[in-house]
Amino acid sequence: MVDFAKSARSTLGAEWELALVDRETLDLVPRAGEVLDAIAGTPIAGHVVGEMLTNTVEVVSGVHTRVRDAVADLDGLIRELRPFTDDLGLELLSAGTHPFALWHDQEVTDKERYAELINRTQWWGRHMLIYGVHTHVGIDSREKVLPILRALLGYVPHLQAVSASSPFWEATDTHYASNRAMMFQQLPTAGLPFQFEDWGGYEAYVADMMRTGVIDQINEIRWDIRPAPGWGTIEVRVCDGLATSAEVAAVTAFVQCLVDDFSERLDRGEALPTMPDWFHVENKWRAARYGMEAIIIENAAADERLVTEVIADEVERLAPVADRLDCEEELELMNAFASWGAGYQRQRARLERTGDLRDVAALLVEEFRAGRP
């Protein structure tokens, strides 16, 4: 039995994974323990936490109803964190991957759950030198969770395209917009979720996974979109690490508006749109490979269009929802990626100008401090 906590409709929480880099070299450094020790006993201690690798901290917002408040919460936490990282000679950045860091130089946090993950997954687990942004949206009825999850799968390529920021791996251009998307799905419980017809089917899956020893806890199911029963939310984990809070605001508004729209349509008795699994697999690959230039499968009729055109239409369609949720400005930022360029495009442009991947890391540091591309 998997209980689903009560949660107010369309409430928000956001988690932002940040890399710790040396101020001089801009390479990753294993100093999360020092950062967490430094902030112990401060008000931000429970909202800035460690992750699997010791080069990473995660900033976690509280629960909010408006996107701007959730993002302001993240920004405030980072402002309070800054004096501590400055004193330690550290800079912060976020991208799907670091431009030139080496995976075999990284340290795993000394916790049993991480040790077991590495023990089980070995080479692939040790390669998880990746960063993401996760958005939680409250669902007011357990019966809505799986229909909304199935409908959200159609928007994986939209979110993957705009957030793609991992073209480089160990100083090599992978020629993917999001190498992170391809790497993370190598873990045995990661990647796209299964499409369950009802909660009982999901519960049976969880029970089988527990019984066969694949997982010990439900949060070890690491899907791109997953129920978070303990919080009463759907968690969207598609996005690469985003360099700026403006980009976090954009994708958070898009996700909140989609979920609230689907929730409203279910209340009206509508059936939500779905597509076959192979469409979703293909769409994810196209967005990871081509980013903003991906031609995606738009619907169950197999119509195809450029992802940026589909996004523009969706932003227009969701405008009344954004008005209801008071996030019109943040949702409109989804269209700004066309002028900003996604992270992978900005990183490649900097490399083309300077020829130095250290300058790419410097760009990420600069953008993170500025809050906008």
Helices and strands as residue ranges (DSSP letters): E 12-22, H 32-39, E 48-50, E 56-60, H 67-87, E 90-93, G 103-105, H 112-121, H 123-126, E 133-138, H 142-152, G 153-155, H 156-163, E 168-169, E 172-173, H 179-184, E 190-191, H 199-211, G 218-220, E 222-223, E 225-228, E 233-236, H 245-267, H 277-290, G 291-293, E 295-297, E 304-306, H 307-317, H 319-325, H 328-340, H 343-354, H 357-370
